Amino acid sequence: MSLDPKSNYYDVGGIEVSKIQRAKTTYEQYEGYLLNNIIKYSLRLEHKGCKQRDIEKLATYSKMLSELQDDDGSEQEVRGAMGTL
């Protein structure tokens, strides 16, 4: 199930793209990915004509960043759960 039901194309093939990204990047790289998406959706709120959708995406990436911080930087658990892709 996709983290974002309005964008179910993110998990075509049975795994969400963000989970692959998390498994294949360092903690710092993934944190940067999340931060960059938060910046992107914050900056374009008033300019792209889809303000509500951008607010939803901003909330999604903020939640993912918060959960990553709760993860305490431990990469082993996530990488182990993903196996080798």
TAKA-V457290 format. One record per residue. N is the residue number from 1. RES is the residue in three letters. NEAR is the number of other C-alpha atoms within 10 Angstrom. Layout:
((N,RES,NEAR) (N,RES,NEAR))
//
This chain:
((1,MET,11) (2,SER,16) (3,LEU,14) (4,ASP,14) (5,PRO,9) (6,LYS,10) (7,SER,9) (8,ASN,12) (9,TYR,12) (10,TYR,17) (11,ASP,16) (12,VAL,11) (13,GLY,8) (14,GLY,9) (15,ILE,13) (16,GLU,17) (17,VAL,15) (18,SER,17) (19,LYS,13) (20,ILE,15) (21,GLN,13) (22,ARG,19) (23,ALA,22) (24,LYS,17) (25,THR,14) (26,THR,15) (27,TYR,18) (28,GLU,10) (29,GLN,13) (30,TYR,18) (31,GLU,18) (32,GLY,13) (33,TYR,17) (34,LEU,22) (35,LEU,16) (36,ASN,13) (37,ASN,16) (38,ILE,20) (39,ILE,12) (40,LYS,14) (41,TYR,20) (42,SER,15) (43,LEU,12) (44,ARG,14) (45,LEU,16) (46,GLU,11) (47,HIS,8) (48,LYS,10) (49,GLY,10) (50,CYS,11) (51,LYS,15) (52,GLN,10) (53,ARG,13) (54,ASP,20) (55,ILE,15) (56,GLU,14) (57,LYS,18) (58,LEU,21) (59,ALA,14) (60,THR,17) (61,TYR,20) (62,SER,16) (63,LYS,13) (64,MET,17) (65,LEU,19) (66,SER,13) (67,GLU,11) (68,LEU,17) (69,GLN,13) (70,ASP,10) (71,ASP,13) (72,ASP,9) (73,GLY,12) (74,SER,13) (75,GLU,15) (76,GLN,10) (77,GLU,10) (78,VAL,15) (79,ARG,18) (80,GLY,10) (81,ALA,9) (82,MET,15) (83,GLY,8) (84,THR,9) (85,LEU,7))
//
